[in-house]
Amino acid sequence: MDRRELAAFLRSRRERITPGEVGLPAGRRRRTPGLRREEVAQLAFISTEYYTRLEQARARRPSREVLAGLARALRLPDAERDHLHHLAGTPPGPPTGPRVDVRQSILDLLHRLPQAAATVVSATHEVIAWNDLAAALMEDFSTLSRRDRNLVRRAFLGPHPQGRRLYGVSDADEFAHTAAHQLRATAARYPDDPEVTGLVDELLSGSEEFARLWASHDVSAGPSLRKTFQHPLVGPVTVNCDVLDITDRDQRVVIYTADPGSPSEEALRLLSVIGTQRMDVPG
């Protein structure tokens, strides 16, 4: 274990991440760039004291679970995750939790689809990337914490503004059932990930509907290929829903498009203007 190199690497990765990238408020009193030590510790599910010792080159060798938590908290790509393990003297293994870092080419793709609302969701249904039109159609995800960007949590636990479940989408109940089934499969793939197990426990204790679906042990459900959003400004927007799997990262790109020449296509065009104006503020 190279304590000094490990400490320097952790500090450099911490300082390059903005709070908004991990769903934390920026605040006004940040003396250093990037995240605070206590924020990294919280995201990695370790104590602030232990993380501080790691950055001071005074800590004992971190376990695989700790390294996995740090890699996830610091949004490390594969090469940097492996480098972190080598510095800690522990050969890298497969990821223990769902990936939340999105490939740059996928981010570029989202922004090259100006007439489509597009998001990237993780294996737990957390929205981890989006374009402007998706934010205008659903919600400005940049203002939300990571917790509130999780669609399965929102479907079962809310909030449900004006009594509308999940943005008033027509297949909200169907989506909730599908998400519950998919989350069971995710939990089987990542049995040791604290975020996955914590999400499942929260849903089991907070939603009788989820608990009933979980008890069925179903792990698959048919996708919905067409749905209607009830938007508060432009009214109903009916879209086609296409999902592209990113298998190497266990992520999905979800693309919403309207039929050419339809009223919904006009509504999306209007939203692209309204959304740009409304969201043209620092994240």
Secondary structure as GFF3:
##gff-version 3
##sequence-region A 1 283
A	DSSP	alpha_helix	3	15	.	.	.	ID=ss1
A	DSSP	three_ten_helix	19	22	.	.	.	ID=ss2
A	DSSP	alpha_helix	37	44	.	.	.	ID=ss3
A	DSSP	alpha_helix	48	55	.	.	.	ID=ss4
A	DSSP	alpha_helix	64	73	.	.	.	ID=ss5
A	DSSP	alpha_helix	78	87	.	.	.	ID=ss6
A	DSSP	alpha_helix	104	111	.	.	.	ID=ss7
A	DSSP	beta_strand	117	121	.	.	.	ID=ss8
A	DSSP	beta_strand	127	130	.	.	.	ID=ss9
A	DSSP	alpha_helix	132	137	.	.	.	ID=ss10
A	DSSP	three_ten_helix	141	143	.	.	.	ID=ss11
A	DSSP	three_ten_helix	147	149	.	.	.	ID=ss12
A	DSSP	alpha_helix	151	157	.	.	.	ID=ss13
A	DSSP	three_ten_helix	161	163	.	.	.	ID=ss14
A	DSSP	alpha_helix	172	189	.	.	.	ID=ss15
A	DSSP	alpha_helix	194	206	.	.	.	ID=ss16
A	DSSP	alpha_helix	208	215	.	.	.	ID=ss17
A	DSSP	beta_strand	226	231	.	.	.	ID=ss18
A	DSSP	beta_strand	235	246	.	.	.	ID=ss19
A	DSSP	three_ten_helix	247	249	.	.	.	ID=ss20
A	DSSP	beta_strand	251	257	.	.	.	ID=ss21
A	DSSP	alpha_helix	263	279	.	.	.	ID=ss22
###
